[in-house]
Amino acid sequence: MDPELLDLVWEVYQQVGARDSIYVVSSYRSPATNNMLRKRSSGVAKNSQHTLGRAMDFYIPGVDLSKLRATGLRKEIGGVGYYPTSGSPFVHMDTGTVRHWPRMSRSQLAKVFPDGKTLHIPSDGKPLSGYKIALAEEKNPERGASRQSSPRASPTRAIRALRTPASRFRYPPTAAKKTIRRRQSVRQPVWRRPGSRRTGRTARRGRQQTACACGGGSIAGHREPAGTAAQSPRNHA
């Protein structure tokens, strides 16, 4: 995951005055998962920022989605998506290019940026009055004293992002249960002492993967010389 993204979400969390956990609807997606979702919905991009670990779909209980969107827009760090009618309403934020969807009207965008200084383009396609100033500040390495700072402006912000309390991020209950079931279904082979009962696929896998350090074949088929205690692979010489 992009540390700048974690920094962005955490700053938005603080600015909206949230107290509850951040519920993650979707974050990193493998290309295979993204392609599967594209077949189900037309709203999934082919080269999604999710496949780069640079996007997160989330919501915070008790915080209005429109407030989250407005705060994300003011950060002007990347893309902001708004999905109030989804089965689980959420906002999308990423660290790609500055943009938003669905496009807000000129009057709606003016309420978020009263001075007109923004890189976001309204639905009529004509930038607000302060677009050129915002663009000049974006190109300035220091981004201007009046602009809100971005994770790109200081390398130490990425380091601080790693300190973001992990307890603030939560997956919705249904997604969490599926994740737990997947983890429980994966069983790793466990080494046992010679002579222990091991049957089926786990036993065969253990014999193939666990080799005796002395070159005498697998641990499962190895026998210690008389009078010598059995040793684990870690201590076997």
Steps between C-alpha positions, in 0.01 A plus 500: 500500500612852421604677825372828354153348478504401867617850586218650293226289657634564849507879446144494366398294804644764732356798313142367502525442876426128476503279808394161363714259296562531127308225320686389188272381220782442251867586477770303317369272223697251295463541121299175492253628759472833321422328169234288671336813643511671159289218358240559770493879492572775247627729776832317546796647309730273302815658643356566845709672766390213725731261309793729588414515869428871465124508562256431781119482516380566852244656730498614861187442710356828624669709227293620205633383164468847349724632779759232427487586130539874560797443730665270247442756223669774702810285550549497119736203515327260262161366394181516704201282416153528655269197529203593724258250342725195519389200707758614754538877433863611482747750364804418286834674549827440318839660443477517121422815303270765647142430383158413638191310395219533444577854386355765730316800357663840499295621795569184702875526445493870584358415844800277569746758358353849564816670369485297177858378547487131409624250242162327492290565190119538529255314279482782244870446419604858583750545790415728789652846526804395707597202285819660363617596848437146627686356201801727562511399864475133402811537283684684778705249711397680818139520373455846653450596859126542458443152359420203718807280524518167319683175586719570195622828652699334776662153503451479877122483449538156346688391812224637722246310294657175619410605854131534419312291761406179321204463737330788317461292184222243495344277239121466491379194698417293190838557342675428829325163538597398147862597567507296822350196325759522223783515752364206696465290184875523427680241709876481503682166542622449857827315574471212745747265659598183311248220551203738545181425311464709186259405228363644179612805306655677801732204562613483136555874490703484820725224362564701185568835662675403826847367426742359756799730557744209488389398149326186616169574325182634654451532873195274480710210371813568705603293804751614758787267597439293811545696820460838329201720578293626209574857403291762329613628159615819665750323728583202279860502379 
